[in-house]
């Protein structure tokens, strides 16, 4: 079944008509300051996308980034709890040596 190249897997193309399957989504409200709302409206108009689509994409991207960051922090903290890590003083000396004639190699972990 051919798919529209930019519409994703939820659209099936038949001839020149696009049939959209209902997406499993929920609605909720978000408060925006006036300038953000105006920017969202302008972007929606210039891209031909709805404000809801753009907001959902932005939220999804935000969640992806922050979930990745929090998982990395938690992994690093767990590593430190197991006694693995590099002493702050060693890292500080390494960073202080950057762009000097005696730049140090990166410290190795424990």
N, C-alpha and C positions, 0 to 999 in steps of 0.2 A: 504494500500500500504506500504510494508516494506521500511524502510529507512536505509541508511548506518549509522551506529552508530556514526561515527565521522564527517560526512560530513554536517550535518545540514539539514534543511528542504528543501533546494533547489536541493537535489539529490534524484532520485528515482532508486531503485535497481530492476533489472529484471534478474533473473538468476545470471550470473556472469558479466553482463555488467552494468555499471553505466551510467545513462543518466542525464546530468546536464541541468537544465533549466537556461536560461540567467538571470543573476542578474541585478538589476536596479542600476548600478554603473556609476560613471563618472571618468575620468582620469585627473590627474593634476600632475605637476612636483614638486619635493622636492629636495632641495640642501642639500647634506650631506658631512661632512668632510670625508676624505679618510678612517680613522679608523672606523667610523660608517658604512660606506659602506662595508668594509671588514667583520666586525662583522655580518652585516645583511646577506651577502653572505654565511658566514660560518653557521649561524643559519639556513638559508633556506636549505642549503645542508644537514645538520645533521637532520633536522626535516622532510624533504621531502615536504616542503611547498615553495611556491614562495616568492620572495622578496616582491612582491606587497601585497600578503596575509598578511605577517608578518607586513609590514608597516601599512596596513589598520587596523589590530588588535591593534597595538600599538597606533595609532592615536585615535581609538575608546575608548580605555582604558584611554588615556590621557584626552579626552573630558569628559568621564563619571566622572572621579575624579575631574577635575577642575570645571565642571558645578555644581557638588555637593558642592564643597567648596565655590564657589561664591554664590550659593543659600543660604548656611548657613550663610555666612557673611552678605548678604543682609537681611536675617531674623533677625539676631542679631542687625543690625543697626536699622531696623524698630522697634524692641523692645525697644532699647534705646531711639529712637525718641518719643516713647509713654511714656517715663519716667520709664520704667522698667529696672532694672539692679542692680548691686552691685558696690558700691564705690570702687575705686582703692585702697584706704588706707585699707579698710576692707580685700580685697583680699590679699594685700601685707602682712598684719599682719598674715593672715592665712598661707600663703606660708612660711613666715619666721619661723613659729612655727613647720614646718614639721621636723620630726626626732629629736625633743627635748622632754624633759620630760613633757612639758606643751603644747603638740600639741593641737591646737584648732580644733573645728568642722568647717566644711565647712560653710561659711556664706550663709544665706538664702537670696533669692531675695526680692525685694521690693513688 
